[in-house]
Amino acid sequence: MAQPKLGYQPSLDGLRAVSVIAVILYHAGIGWIPGGFLGVEVFFVVSGFLITSLLLEERRHTGRIDLKHFWVRRARRLLPALYALLVVVVIAALLVYKDAAGRLGGDVIAALFYVSNWWNIFLKESYFAQAGRPPLLRHLWSLAVEEQFYLVFPPLFMLAMRRVRMRNIQLGLIVISLASAGLMAVLFEPYSDPSRVYYGTDTRLAGMLTGALLATAWSPWRSKVKAHPVAANVLDGVGTASFLALVLFLTKVNEFDAFIYRGGFLLLDIVCVLLIAVLVHPATRISKVLALKPIVWIGVRSYAIYLWHWPIFQVTRPELDIGLTGLPLLVLRIALTVGAAEASFRLIEQPFRSGLLGRWYAQFASNSPEVRLNARRQGMTFGTIAVVAVLLLGAGLANAST
């Protein structure tokens, strides 16, 4: 009998929605959410948990881990939308926002190789400074950290599972997480810009590794025993307390608090681990709250929203690029971001994830002239829609800046 799988967890998309909203409001300069930058750390913990859960389930059901298939899935999920963003940003910078084009070449290369975080460190690029027009691709540092994790962690984890007991693997994850958090504390210099420890893969491993640790120790969906009502209530209490703690982090901490770099990130990771543990338990009620459709809608598009919000925000600076300020500016920025994200999700992410490109190529290479003609028509239609979408977005940004 096949063992139950984790499956799709809409509540985790709900948590992603909370995280990306926090990041957007922080970048919009909303004063009551000074810790919005911590939303990225929540993404890290969720990613560590999900990736490790997928690896463990594949090994349980097939006896092995197909790394090539894993990396292809990740590439199909992440690369097309990123490449589309890079194309649009480069075109916009060359044609309209020429002051942003100077360092764009290096930023694009760093993005393509997923080393943007180290590139920013090398250039001493502050994450928190807002002088002039910030680089349009500064935000890609976090995608670089995650992709480096996706490349290195799975083969090491697979090798460890072959040779080491799971208990020792868990101990190793704890030790490395503590070491990463300790390195952050050591490298952090009070009263100076903390961007080095904020960007560094070495100082940000704890989030992903604590998520991975949870995956190795917690899989309640596999249990055949229904949770007792008292246990479910306790879990909901833990989940509610964890969510409130997350809200406190987002609303009370700022980027220059020494606390956050001297154990605060690790404490936040623990809060996220507790919250995720509750959300994936089938008996909890709080998971149903974060699984509400409007929240999940945002969470499903959180990757595209994160990709597009930063460059849109940086070409709609108040009183510099655009005459709007305050709430009207925020509404415009969010509208442009959601529009661009939805176009990316519908026209790029979904087709690539569903294998549409492979099916189209097979039709294009078909021996049947009718099938090939239909494939060419589909390609021209899709290309036209994509070009129009890019032009409309560019025109919208250009009009907003005048």
C-alpha positions in Angstrom: 0.0 0.0 0.0 1.4 3.4 -1.0 2.3 5.7 1.8 0.5 9.1 1.9 2.3 12.0 0.5 2.6 15.6 1.7 0.7 16.8 -1.4 -0.2 20.4 -2.1 -0.5 22.5 1.1 -2.5 25.7 0.3 -1.8 27.0 3.8 1.9 27.2 2.9 1.0 29.3 0.0 -1.0 31.4 2.5 2.2 31.8 4.5 4.1 32.8 1.4 1.4 35.5 0.8 1.9 36.9 4.2 5.7 37.0 3.6 5.6 38.6 0.2 3.1 41.2 1.4 5.4 42.1 4.3 8.3 42.5 1.9 6.3 44.7 -0.5 5.1 47.0 2.3 8.6 47.2 3.7 10.0 48.2 0.3 7.1 50.7 0.0 8.4 52.4 3.1 5.3 51.7 5.2 6.4 52.7 8.7 4.4 50.2 10.8 6.1 47.2 9.3 9.9 47.9 9.8 10.6 44.2 9.9 9.1 43.4 6.5 12.5 42.5 5.2 12.2 39.4 7.4 9.6 38.0 5.0 12.4 36.6 2.9 13.6 34.5 5.9 10.1 32.9 6.0 10.5 32.0 2.4 13.8 30.4 3.2 12.3 28.2 5.9 9.4 27.2 3.8 11.7 26.3 0.9 14.0 24.2 3.1 11.0 22.3 4.4 9.3 21.6 1.1 12.5 20.7 -0.8 13.6 18.2 1.8 10.1 16.8 2.1 10.0 16.2 -1.7 13.4 14.5 -1.5 12.4 12.3 1.4 9.1 11.3 -0.3 10.8 10.4 -3.6 13.3 8.2 -1.7 10.5 6.5 0.2 8.5 5.7 -2.9 11.2 5.0 -5.4 14.2 4.0 -3.3 16.3 6.7 -4.9 16.5 10.4 -5.6 16.7 11.6 -9.2 18.8 14.7 -9.0 18.6 15.5 -12.7 14.8 15.4 -12.5 14.8 17.5 -9.4 17.0 20.2 -11.0 15.0 20.2 -14.2 11.8 20.8 -12.2 13.4 23.7 -10.3 14.7 25.2 -13.5 11.3 24.9 -15.2 9.8 26.5 -12.1 12.2 29.4 -11.7 14.2 30.2 -14.8 11.6 31.3 -17.4 10.0 34.0 -15.3 13.5 35.2 -14.2 14.6 35.4 -17.9 11.5 37.3 -18.8 12.1 39.8 -16.0 15.7 40.3 -17.1 14.7 41.0 -20.7 12.0 43.6 -19.7 14.3 45.3 -17.2 17.2 45.6 -19.7 14.9 47.0 -22.4 13.3 49.4 -19.9 16.7 50.6 -18.7 18.2 51.0 -22.2 15.2 52.9 -23.5 13.7 54.8 -20.6 15.6 54.6 -17.4 19.1 55.1 -18.7 20.5 56.1 -15.4 19.9 52.5 -14.2 21.7 50.9 -17.2 25.3 51.5 -16.0 25.8 48.5 -13.8 23.1 46.4 -15.3 25.4 44.2 -17.3 27.2 42.8 -14.2 23.9 42.4 -12.4 22.3 40.4 -15.2 25.3 38.1 -15.4 25.2 37.6 -11.7 21.5 36.8 -11.9 22.0 34.3 -14.7 24.5 32.4 -12.6 22.6 32.9 -9.4 25.4 34.7 -7.5 23.7 38.0 -7.1 24.1 38.0 -3.3 27.9 37.6 -3.6 28.0 40.2 -6.4 26.3 42.7 -4.2 28.8 41.9 -1.4 31.7 42.3 -3.8 30.4 45.7 -4.9 29.6 46.6 -1.2 26.0 47.2 -2.4 23.8 48.1 0.6 20.5 46.3 0.8 19.1 49.1 3.0 20.5 52.3 1.5 18.1 54.2 -0.8 20.3 56.9 -2.2 19.6 57.7 -5.9 18.0 54.9 -7.9 18.8 51.6 -6.4 19.9 48.8 -8.8 16.8 47.3 -10.5 18.0 43.8 -9.8 19.1 44.2 -6.2 16.3 41.9 -4.9 17.6 38.9 -6.8 20.1 38.2 -4.0 17.5 36.0 -2.2 16.9 33.9 -5.3 20.6 33.4 -5.6 20.8 32.1 -2.0 17.9 29.7 -2.6 19.3 28.4 -5.9 22.7 27.8 -4.3 20.9 25.7 -1.7 19.0 23.8 -4.4 22.2 23.0 -6.2 24.3 22.0 -3.2 21.9 20.6 -0.5 20.2 17.8 -2.4 23.3 15.8 -3.5 24.9 16.2 0.0 21.6 15.2 1.6 21.3 12.2 -0.7 24.9 11.1 0.1 24.3 11.5 3.8 21.2 9.4 3.7 23.2 6.6 2.1 25.9 6.6 4.7 24.6 8.1 7.9 21.6 7.5 10.2 18.9 10.1 10.0 19.5 11.0 13.7 23.1 12.0 12.8 21.9 14.0 9.8 19.5 15.9 12.0 22.4 16.6 14.4 24.4 17.9 11.5 21.6 20.2 10.4 21.4 21.6 13.9 25.2 22.1 14.1 25.4 23.8 10.7 22.4 26.0 11.5 24.0 27.1 14.8 27.3 27.7 13.0 25.7 29.9 10.4 23.8 31.9 13.0 27.0 32.2 15.0 28.9 33.4 12.0 26.3 36.1 11.4 26.7 37.2 15.0 30.5 37.4 14.7 30.5 39.2 11.4 27.8 41.7 12.4 29.2 45.1 13.3 27.0 47.4 15.4 26.4 50.9 14.0 27.4 49.9 10.5 25.5 48.6 7.5 24.6 44.9 8.0 24.3 44.1 4.3 27.3 41.6 4.4 25.6 39.3 6.9 22.2 39.9 5.3 23.3 38.9 1.8 25.7 36.1 2.6 24.8 32.5 1.9 27.1 31.5 4.7 25.2 33.6 7.2 21.7 32.8 5.9 21.8 29.0 5.9 19.9 28.6 9.1 16.6 29.4 7.6 16.7 26.7 5.0 18.4 24.1 7.2 15.9 24.5 10.0 13.1 24.0 7.5 15.0 20.9 6.3 15.3 19.7 9.9 11.6 19.9 10.3 11.0 17.8 7.2 13.2 15.0 8.6 11.3 14.9 11.9 7.7 15.8 11.2 5.4 14.2 8.6 1.9 14.0 10.3 0.2 13.4 7.0 1.6 9.9 7.0 0.0 9.0 10.4 -2.9 6.6 10.2 -4.1 7.7 13.7 -6.5 10.6 13.8 -5.4 13.4 16.1 -7.2 13.7 19.4 -9.3 16.9 19.7 -7.2 18.1 22.6 -4.0 17.5 20.6 -5.5 19.5 17.7 -6.4 22.3 20.0 -2.8 22.4 21.4 -1.5 22.5 17.9 -3.8 25.4 17.0 -2.6 27.2 20.1 1.0 26.7 19.1 0.2 27.8 15.6 -1.6 30.9 16.7 1.2 31.9 19.1 3.8 31.3 16.4 1.9 33.4 13.9 1.5 36.2 16.5 5.3 36.0 17.2 5.9 36.3 13.4 3.7 39.4 13.3 5.8 40.9 16.2 9.0 40.3 14.3 7.5 42.0 11.2 6.2 45.0 13.1 8.7 45.6 16.0 12.1 44.7 14.5 14.1 46.9 12.1 17.1 46.2 9.9 19.6 47.8 12.3 18.5 46.0 15.5 21.6 44.1 16.8 19.2 41.5 18.3 18.1 40.3 14.9 21.7 39.5 13.8 22.7 38.1 17.2 20.3 35.2 17.4 17.1 36.9 16.2 17.1 35.3 12.8 17.5 31.9 14.4 14.7 32.6 16.8 12.5 33.7 13.8 13.5 30.4 12.1 12.2 28.4 15.1 9.0 30.4 15.1 8.5 29.6 11.4 9.3 25.9 12.0 6.6 25.7 14.7 4.1 27.5 12.4 4.8 25.3 9.4 4.6 22.2 11.6 1.1 23.2 12.6 0.0 24.3 9.1 0.9 20.9 7.5 -1.0 18.9 10.2 -4.3 17.8 8.7 -6.2 18.3 12.0 -5.5 22.0 12.6 -7.9 24.9 12.0 -5.4 27.7 11.6 -4.2 26.0 8.4 -7.7 26.5 7.0 -7.5 30.2 7.7 -4.2 30.6 5.7 -5.8 28.4 3.0 -8.5 30.9 2.2 -8.7 31.5 -1.6 -7.8 35.2 -1.7 -4.7 34.6 0.4 -3.7 31.5 -1.6 -4.1 33.4 -4.8 -1.4 35.8 -3.7 0.8 33.0 -2.4 0.6 31.0 -5.6 1.9 34.1 -7.4 4.4 35.1 -4.7 7.4 34.3 -6.9 6.2 36.5 -9.7 5.1 39.2 -7.3 8.5 39.2 -5.7 10.3 39.3 -9.0 8.4 42.3 -10.4 7.7 44.5 -7.4 11.2 45.7 -6.9 12.0 47.1 -10.4 8.5 48.6 -10.6 9.0 50.3 -7.2 12.4 51.7 -8.3 11.1 53.3 -11.5 8.2 54.9 -9.7 10.0 56.9 -7.1 7.8 59.6 -5.6 8.6 63.2 -6.7 11.4 61.9 -8.9 9.9 59.5 -11.5 6.3 60.2 -10.7 4.2 62.9 -9.2 2.2 60.6 -6.9 2.9 60.0 -3.2 1.3 58.2 -0.3 -1.7 55.9 -0.9 -2.2 56.7 -4.6 1.4 55.8 -5.3 1.1 52.6 -3.3 -2.1 51.6 -5.2 -0.4 52.3 -8.6 2.7 50.3 -7.6 0.7 47.3 -6.4 -1.6 47.4 -9.5 1.5 47.4 -11.8 3.1 44.6 -9.8 0.0 42.4 -9.7 -0.6 43.0 -13.4 3.0 42.1 -14.3 3.0 39.1 -11.9 -0.3 37.8 -13.3 1.0 38.1 -16.9 4.2 36.3 -15.9 2.2 33.6 -14.1 -0.3 33.0 -16.9 1.9 33.4 -19.9 5.3 32.1 -18.7 5.2 30.2 -15.4 2.2 28.0 -16.0 3.0 27.0 -19.6 6.6 26.0 -18.8 5.6 24.1 -15.6 2.9 22.2 -17.5 5.4 21.1 -20.2 3.7 23.1 -22.9 7.0 24.1 -24.4 8.0 20.4 -24.8 4.7 19.5 -26.4 4.9 22.5 -28.7 8.4 21.5 -29.8 7.2 17.9 -30.5 4.5 19.3 -32.7 6.9 21.7 -34.4 9.2 18.7 -35.2 6.2 16.5 -36.4 6.2 14.8 -39.8 2.7 16.1 -40.3 2.6 19.4 -42.2 -0.8 20.3 -40.6 0.6 19.7 -37.1 3.7 21.8 -37.9 1.6 24.6 -39.2 -0.6 24.6 -36.1 2.5 24.7 -33.9 3.9 27.7 -35.8 0.6 29.5 -35.4 0.6 28.8 -31.7 4.2 30.0 -31.4 3.3 33.2 -33.3 0.3 33.8 -31.1 2.1 33.3 -27.9 5.0 35.4 -29.1 2.7 38.2 -30.1 0.9 38.1 -26.7 4.2 38.2 -24.9 5.5 41.2 -26.9 2.3 43.1 -26.4 2.4 42.4 -22.7 6.0 43.7 -22.5 5.1 46.8 -24.5 2.1 47.6 -22.4 4.1 47.2 -19.2 6.8 49.4 -20.6 4.3 52.0 -21.8 2.6 52.0 -18.4 5.9 52.6 -16.6 7.0 55.3 -19.1 3.7 57.1 -18.8 3.8 56.9 -15.0 7.2 58.5 -15.0 6.1 61.6 -17.0 
